[in-house]
Amino acid sequence: MEKQKITLRYSEAFKQKVVFEIENGILTFSEAKKLYDIRGGATIQSWIKKLGKTHLLNKVIHIKMRDEAEKVKELEKKKRELESALAQAHLKIITLESSLKVLEENSGIKLKKKTDTESLSGVSRIKDSKKGNTE
């Protein structure tokens, strides 16, 4: 048997009463939450944003050094450049793999894909051996 989820909806008058009591120092956030059995963690805060004076809400203030903002902008620019380079590299890989697939289909020859650990000298030996076959 499934447990039914219960959603509580509070009337505007109730919300205004709670906000009024908090704004006038009659109750604190935690006291109002406990007294009226308000379950959501940010419920009362959202009511105050909507109905009350926002001076009661916690504020986040960012304090930065003067050069810090420039440094952040520079790092964000570098990040965008690196992301763009990575995207271009991925497109190049996809293009090369597609070209390789078309070449294999058209020629009927199964080409061995090189791994990163294989040396480039192996590539030149394959090219030399192919030249020898055609001469």
Buried (B, 14 or more C-beta within 10 A) or exposed (E): EEEEEEEEEBEEEEBEBBBEBBBEEEBEBEEBBEEBEBEEEEBBBEBBBEBBEEEBEEEEEEEEEEEEEEEEEEEEEEEEEEEEEEEEEEEEEEEEEEEEEEEEEEEEEEEEEEEEEEEEEEEEEEEEEEEEEEE
